[in-house]
Amino acid sequence: MTTLVFASTFSLNSRANAQNMICTVTDPTGTPLNVRDRPNGKVINSLRNGRDVDILDIKSDNRGRPWARVAGYHNNRYRVWGWVIREFISCYES
């Protein structure tokens, strides 16, 4: 029971911390960042450098690289874009 309470508390704290974070696409190549349907999957979109995003989830691909599921606003509508390689998203506390 103690472990369950700890895990629940950790999860809630992680969500609270994520809500105070501002994340931005920062691809060092300067080209739009490919967005994929799953970690290392098919390209379905791209995001330009400087685009603010929310990280909804993080998973690793079969090579152990972290990928972030990102979302954000476009034309005043919030949408989930897909998965991007995590190293090209920079985050800081708001």
CORZI-V977442 format. One record per residue. N is the residue number from 1. PSI is psi as a letter, one per 30 degrees, with the letter a starting at -180 (999 if undefined). D_FIRST is the distance of its C-alpha to the first C-alpha in Angstrom with 2 decimals. Layout:
BEGIN
N|PSI|D_FIRST, N|PSI|D_FIRST
END
This chain:
BEGIN
1|e|0.00, 2|e|3.79, 3|e|5.40, 4|e|5.14, 5|e|6.34, 6|e|8.65, 7|e|9.91, 8|e|10.68, 9|e|12.39, 10|e|14.22, 11|e|15.41, 12|e|16.73, 13|e|18.40, 14|e|19.97, 15|e|21.42, 16|e|22.73, 17|e|24.34, 18|e|25.86, 19|f|27.48, 20|g|29.30, 21|k|30.68, 22|k|34.14, 23|k|34.77, 24|k|38.23, 25|k|39.84, 26|i|41.57, 27|j|43.19, 28|f|45.53, 29|f|48.06, 30|f|48.80, 31|l|48.67, 32|k|46.37, 33|k|42.92, 34|k|42.37, 35|k|39.59, 36|l|38.35, 37|f|36.80, 38|l|34.01, 39|k|33.49, 40|g|36.93, 41|a|38.10, 42|k|41.21, 43|k|42.55, 44|f|42.48, 45|a|43.31, 46|l|43.82, 47|k|43.00, 48|l|45.42, 49|k|44.74, 50|f|43.76, 51|k|41.88, 52|k|38.78, 53|l|35.71, 54|k|32.04, 55|j|29.66, 56|f|27.36, 57|l|25.82, 58|k|26.46, 59|l|26.84, 60|k|28.87, 61|a|31.86, 62|f|32.84, 63|g|34.46, 64|g|31.35, 65|k|32.82, 66|k|30.56, 67|k|31.57, 68|k|30.72, 69|k|30.84, 70|l|32.94, 71|l|34.21, 72|a|36.59, 73|k|39.55, 74|k|42.85, 75|h|45.64, 76|g|43.42, 77|k|40.96, 78|k|37.40, 79|l|36.88, 80|k|34.68, 81|e|37.04, 82|a|35.19, 83|k|34.26, 84|l|35.96, 85|k|35.76, 86|e|33.43, 87|f|35.85, 88|g|38.33, 89|k|36.12, 90|k|36.19, 91|k|33.73, 92|l|33.88, 93|k|32.38, 94|999|34.32
END
